[in-house]
Amino acid sequence: MEYTLDILLPEAQLADAGLSVKKVFWDGEEHECEPRQFFSEDGLAFIEASHGKVYEMLLHKTFISDPVLVSIDLKVQSTEMPINSGKLEPFTDKLKKCVFDMYLWEVDEAVDREYIFTPDMKLDDLMKKAVSMGQSIRVIKDR
């Protein structure tokens, strides 16, 4: 099973979530990649998904203002590796301080379970359990 991790969060909270925009130097100038690419302090790679059917569907389900959809970059790493290794935990610790909609789902599958984020929730444990049980989940934190 192949999973993807998609996270909707406000543009203004990208840095709060620990995401930095990847920039490249070309012809003596600094440029953002198109589509934008992000990385966490721990080296996790994400890419902005700004169009397509999944993007449109997720935008219709969210109440987040000025949302950005970032997805784990499957060209750089699998989704399961950072979940199972615990490498995602520093990122999710920062993410918990933001407003977000998080989707951990098998490619081409629907969400099996939805959760409302609570302060005592351990996102890493929830994701590990979902992967081990072959489930697709959505976690919402709106305040």
N, C-alpha and C positions, 0 to 999 in steps of 0.2 A: 504494500500500500504506500502510495506517495501522498504526503500531506503538503498543504501550503498554509502559511500564516499570513493573514491579511488584517491590518489594523487601521481603523479610521480614527483620526484624532484631529483636533483643531490645528490649523497652520501655526498659530501662536504658541502651541505647546510642543512643537517638534523638539526644540532644544531641552525643554523640561523633561522629555522622555529620553534624553540622552542621545538624540540623533543629530549628527552633523552632516551637512551637505558635502558630498564629494565634489572637489573642484580639480580641474586640470589646467595646466599652463600650455598655451599654444600661442606661438608668435609673440611671446613676451607678455601676454595678457592672461589673466585668470578667468576661467569660464566654468559654469555649472554644466554637468552632463545633461543631456536631453534624451529620454526623460531623466528627471532628477534621481540621483542615487544618494543613499544615505549610509552611514556606518555608525555603529555604536562604539563606545569607549573600549569594548571588548573585542572589536573587530567583526561583529556581525554585519552582514551586508543586506541592505534593503533597497528596493526600487519603487519609485512612485508609479502607481497605476492610475492614469488620468483619463482613460476612456475604455470603452468596451462594455459588453453585456453585464459582466460581474460588477464593474464599477457603477454602472447605472442602477443595477438592482440594489447594491449596498447603500447608495446615496438616498434611494427612496425609503429605506428602512431606518435611517439615522435621524437624530434630532441635533446632531453636532453642527454648530455654525462654522462656516468656512473650513469644511473637512478636507483632509488629505488622506488618501489611501496609500499606505505603504505595505509592501509585500516582501517577505523574505526572498532574497535573490537566489532562486534555485540554480542559477548558472554558477554560483559561488559555493553554496553549501546546501545540503538537504535540510529540510525542516526538522526531521526527527533527531539529527545529531546534536544540535545545541539544546534541544529539549531533554533528551535522555542523559546528556553529559552534565547538565546543570549550567552550561555556559550562558543560557538565556536568562538566568536568575538575576544578575545585576541589572539587565535591561528591564525586566518586568518589575523590579523593585522601584525603578523610576517611573515606569508607565503607570503604576498604581496611584501616583500623585496627579495624574492627568485625567481628563474626560476621554473615554475611548469606547469603541466597539471593536472587539477582537473576534476573529473567526479563525479557528484551527479546524481545517476540514480536508477530507480526502479530495483529491483532484476529481472533478466532475461528480461530486456527491453533494447531497443536501445536508443541512444541519440536523443532527439528531436531538441535541439538548441545548437549551438556552439557560443562562445563569445571569442573575443580577449581582454585580460585584459588591461584596461586603468587605469591611476593613480587615476582618480576620481570614479572608480567603487567600490561599496560597496558589497563585496562578500557575507556578511551576508544577506543583503536585497535581493540579487539575489537568494540565496539559499532558503530563506523563501518564496519568490514568486514562485519559481519552485515547492517546496513541496506543497504549497497551491493550485497550479494549476495542480498538478499531472504530471509535466514535468520532463524529464531527461535532464541534461545539461552538457556541457563540457566547461571549461574555460581554456584558454591557455595564459601563460605569458612566452615569450621566451627571454626577455632581461631585 
